[in-house]
Amino acid sequence: MSFSVMECAQCGHRVYPARLWCPACGHERAREVAVEQAELLAWTRVPGKGGDADGVFATVNALPRGPLLVVRLADMPQGVGQRLRLSTRTAHGAALPWAQALPQGDAVPGEG
């Protein structure tokens, strides 16, 4: 599983969502790249409405080179710095970023 972000074809700067031009260098071409892991920076729990389950949302840094993403978490996290696996879930026709905790020692070598 992974989540797709856009990477500038000239300088490699990564963004999500897609931009018309790179905010780092102004180049107009980008390619879609997959990011599989992220590091947890902060999170919050949002109460559910009308009997729905609470939602857990987090700010994460996609590894190894970003970008920062706001994701929905499958479960409450353990703490800042926790490694997460990124994935995509579709809701109302839109692909949304989700994350879940990686098992201990399951980080991809060279990332982070």
N, C-alpha and C positions, 0 to 999 in steps of 0.2 A: 504494500500500500504506500501511497505517497500523495502529495499535493503539488499542483503545478503553479509556478510563479513565472514572471517574465524576467529575462536576463538581457541586458543591453549587448548587442552584437559587437560594439566597439570597445566598451570599457569593462563589461562584466557586472555592472551594478544591477542588483536584483530588486524588483518591486512587485507588489500586489496591492490592489488590482492593476491591470495593464494600464499603461500611460501612452499618450500619443508620441512622446519623445522622452528620452532618458533625463531624469532630473539631475543626474550627476554631470553628463557631458553634452546633452542636447541632441544626441544621435537619434535618428528616427526608426531604426530597425532593432527589433528584439526577437528573441526566440523563447519558446516555452521550455522550461526545465523542471524536472521533478525534484522536490525536496522531501526527504523521508523522515528526518528527525528534527526536533526543536528542543530548546532549553527553556524551562518555565521561568518567567520573570515576575509575574503577579497574577492573582486570580480573584474572582468574586463570585458569590452565589446569588442568584436572582430567584426570588420566590415565584413558583408557578402560579398560573391563574386558573380558577375554576376547577381545582382538583388535579391540574397537571403537575408533574414532578418538577422540583426545583431545577434550574439550569445552572451550570457552572461554566463560566467564561474566563478566558485567560489571555494575557499578553505573552507571546513567546517569541524567541529569536530562532528562526529557521537556521539549521546548521548545514554547512559550515560557514556560510557568508551572508546570512539573512535572506529575506527581509524580516522585519518585525511583522507579526500577524496577530490578529485577534481570533481566537479559536474557541470552539465549544469543547469542553472536556467530557469524556464518558463517565468519569468518576472524580471524586474529590482528590486533589493532589496531595503528595506528602510534604512538599516544601519547595521553596525557591531553589532553582538549579536542577530540579528533577528533569531527567531526560524523557521525552515524549515521542511517540510515533505519530506522524501526521497522516491524515487520510481525508478523503472527500466524501461527503454525503450530499445528496440532492434533495432540496426542499423547495416546493413551489417553482420548479424549473430552474433553480439556481444551484450551482455547485458551491458548497460551503465547507470551510476548513474545520476539521475535527481533530482531536488528539486524544491519545490514551497513554498511560504510563508504560514505559519499556520495562521488561523484567530486568532485574539487577544483572549487570555485566553484558547486556545485549546492545550496547552502543556500537555504532558502525565505526571501525578503526579509522583514524584520521579526521574524524568530525568532532570538533569542539575543543 
